[in-house]
Structure formats: structure tokens, C-alpha cells
């Protein structure tokens, strides 16, 4: 079964596992419309599965070169509330989602794509191609809570390398540092993700999955909700450099 149609997204179903494939050329960069389209797909899947049911969502890139390379930074030049209406609500939605989520990092994962992936419960990375790097320190970029997910989910030394050093991880290095939960050959990535999804899909059956996740990462979710859909004030300054 296929949900949609969606703008630059494809949603496929494998029993109780849904796969969202991002298809926004060339690098799946996130703007308001794309973020809201992913949220729409997530909500449609949630309604399709129904409350207190088994299920899991996988988010993947369309090819082996890119998963996502962050935000469309130029959008903020004409819309100062772009991230408040798009990126921050997307992260908050994932952190409050009632079903397990897996980021299938098919290729490069840069910039805002790093917290996007960290907002998922699990990450599976391409073993052959693609780097994971979050360079706000090199771009002069900050928003309240930008370090929450690295700090809460990763070892202190790894979070430091990510946020303050803009380190680039290969798949093997990301696995060793606990950023990725698994790595896989490009041709086997989807099968590995589906196996993981089937392993964890039953965790949502009792209806407390999101509540328990909030016990772990709730601080990050609160910070993101506090800057979502805010128009009365600027919640983040524009980047001083762009990639």
C-alpha cells in the first residue's frame, strides 16, 4: 500500500513498517514546505496504524549519495520564521512520535540533518559512502537547544567532537562512537533497516512508547517545542556562513 501523493516524498508500506523516501533534489535540503510534508506523512501513517498498535517508520534518502544535507539556509533571508515553522516542529514531531523511528542514512548527512537523524530512535548508516558532520561552529549558526540531542544521546567526548569540532564521521567511525546503531552495505541497507523495524515495531503496542522516550530525551523536545511556531520574536540568528 502507498500513501500520498506527497511533495518530494514517497511512502511505502511493508506490513506495519512504513518507509518514507525523501526525493527533494539535489540533496534533500529542508525548507518549510518539505518539513511540513514529512510531518504530514508521519501523521498520515500514525492515523493509518491507529492507537496502541504495532508499527515503525523508516526515513531514507533516495540514493547512495545523500540522506540529507541540512537546511535551505537561503530561505531564512526572506522568511525569518522558516525554521520555526518547519525544521523545529519536524524534530519535535519525531521526538513525540508514538511509534519507533529509524533514520536510514543512505549517504551524506550534514548540518541540520544531524539533529534530524538524532531525533529518530535508531540510525543505520551506509558502510561504504557518506559522512556525518554537524558544522554550526564553522557557520556561525545557533538555535536554543542545538546541543541537546548530541548531549543527551552521545558520550560527552563524542558530543564535543560533533558540536564544537565539526568532526566528519565515516559509517565505521559513527558506529564506533555510538552515533550509528548499525552500518550496512548500500545494497543491503533497506533490508537491515526493515529487520530492525520488525524487531522493535511491537514496542508501541502498549501506548507508552512516546511517554517513555520523553523520559530519556524530553529536555530536547521541550526546547524544540519552545521555539516552534514562534513569530513574536526571533528565536535564532541567521548563519554567518553558508554551505
Secondary structure, DSSP 8 states (H G I E B T S, - for coil): -EEEEETTEEEEEETTEEEEEE--TTT--B-HHHHHHHHHHHHHHHHHH-TT---EEEEE-SSSSEEE--B-TTHHHH-TTHHHHTHHHHHHHHHT-SSEEEEEE-SEEETHHHHHHHTSSEEEEESSS--EE--HHHHT--BTTTTHHHHHHS-HHHHHHHHTS---B-HHHHHHTTS-SEEE-GGGHHHHHHHHHHHHGGGGTTS-HHHHHHHHHHHHHHHHHHTTT--SS--B---SS--
